[in-house]
Amino acid sequence: DNTALIELPSKDHWWWDTNYANDGGVVNDDQLRAFYEKQLLNNNPTPMIPATSHENGTRTYTWTLATVNPAANSRRGGVIIVQQLLPKTLSKVTVTAQQASKDPSSSATCPTTTEGAACAVGDTWQFRIQTHNVKQLELYKPAFLSPTATIESISIDNTVFYV
C-alpha cells in the first residue's frame, strides 16, 4: 500500500511536466502529492522499530539512525542528531532500549510490531546509546513508551546518566 511502480507512457526517465506545464513532474505531480498527504495523515508516521520479547515479559528495542546530512534526516525513535563532528560525513547513533521491569499488577500487554505500541503502566527502561561522528544530539521520549513509563538511565558512549 505504500509502494507502487507507475510508468507513464511517453515519458522519459525524468520529466517535469506530467499533465500541464510546471505541475511537478516526476517528483511532485498530483499522484505523488496525494501519496505524501496520505503518509502525513497516517496515525503512525514513525518507521516501525521491532521489539524482542523476553521470557520475563520485558522487551528490548534496538535501532540505528544513520545520516550524512542531519538537516535532511536526523530523527528516529527518540533521537535527533543535531550536529556532526565532521560535517557531511556519515554519522550513526545506535540505540538499545531495554525494559528493566514491568509492573506485575498490570495485565496490559505491549504489541511488538510498531513504535506506537501502548505499554503497561509502571514500565522502567534503560537506554544505551553509541554514537559515531556526533557532536550534539537531542533525546525525546520515543512513541513506543507509554506516557507513564519511566526512563531509569541513559548511557551515551559508556557514560551513564541516571534520570
N, C-alpha and C positions, 0 to 999 in steps of 0.2 A: 504494500500500500504506500510505502514511502519511496519506492524506486520504480522508475519507468524509463524505457528507451523509446523515444519518439523521433522518428526521422521524417522530416518534412520534404515532400517531393520538390524538386527543382531548387533545393538549397544546397550550397556548398558546406564544407565542414564548419565554417564560421561565417555568420552573416549578421547584418544589422537590422534589416527591415523584414519582418515576418509578414504582416498584412498591410501595413502602411508605413510611410516614412518615419524613421526615428521611433518606432514602437518598442524598442528594447532588444529586438532580435533574439539571438541565441541564449542570452542570459537573463532577460527581463521582459519577455513577452507576456501576454495575458495568461497563458498556461502556467508559466513559472510564477507569476505574481499570485495566482490562486494557490499554488503549492506552498509558497512562502507564508501566505496568510493562514493556511491550514496548520502549518507547523508552529507558527507563533501562537495560535489559539489552543494548541494541544495542551491538555492538563498536566502532562509530564514532559516538559521540553528538555530536561536534562538527560543525556545519554544514560542508558542502563549501566549500573555497576553491579555485577553479580556478587552474590554472597556465598560463603562457605559456611554450612551449618555444622555445629559440633554436637556430640552426644549429650552434653550438659544443657543443651538448648540455646547456647550462645552462638553468635555469628562473627565472622571476620569478612571485611571488605578490603580488597586491595586494588588499587588502580594507579596508573601513571599518566601524568599530564606532560606532554612534550610540545615545545614550540620553538620556532626560530624568531618569531615576532610576537611578543606579548600583546601588542596593540591589536593583532588580528585574532588570536585565540589563546587566551591565557587563564581560563576558568574551567574548573571541573571538580565536582564533589567536595566543595568546601574550601578549595584552594584557588588563589589568584596569584599568578606571577606578576608582580608589579614592576620589577626592574631586574635586568640581567647584569652579570659581571662583565661579560664580553658581548656587547650588542650585536644582534643579527647572527648569532651562532646558537646552536642547539642548547636549550635549557630543558631540564627534566625535574619533575617532582614526583616521587613515588610515595604513596600513602598507604599505610596499613591501619585500618580501624578495627580494633579488637574489642568486642563486647566483653567487659570484665565481669559483669554479673547481670543476672536477670531477676527481677522481682518474682520470687516464688509464689506470691499471693495473687499474681496476675494470671488469668487464663488466656490472655490475648497472645496470639502468635504473630510472627512477622513474616510476610511473604518475602521470598528471596529473589524476586525477579526484577524489581525496579528500584531505583534510588528513592522513589517517592513512597516506599512501603512504610506503613504505620507500625510502630514497635510498641512493646509492652511498657507500661508505666514503671518507673524505677530503674531503668537501664542505666548502667555506668559504662563508660567507654574509655579506652586508651588509644591514642593516636601516635604512630611512629612515622616520621616524615624524613625522607632522604632527598637532598637537593643536589643538582649539578648545574653550575653556571647560573645561580640565582642569587642576586644581591639582596632583594627585598620581596617578601611575599605577604599576602593577606589571607587570613583564615576567617571563615564564616561557618555556621552550623550546617552541615550537609542535610539534604532533604530526607535521607533515609533514617535520620534520627527523629524520634518523637519529640514534641515540644517539651516534654518532661524529662527527657534523657539528660544525663549529666556527663560532662567530659571530665574525667578524673585527672588525666595527664596528657601532655603533648610533648613528644620527643622530636626535636629538629636537629638533624645531623649529630645525633647522640648526646645532645644537651636536653635534659628533662625539665619541663616546666609543669608544676602542679597547679591546676586551675581551681 
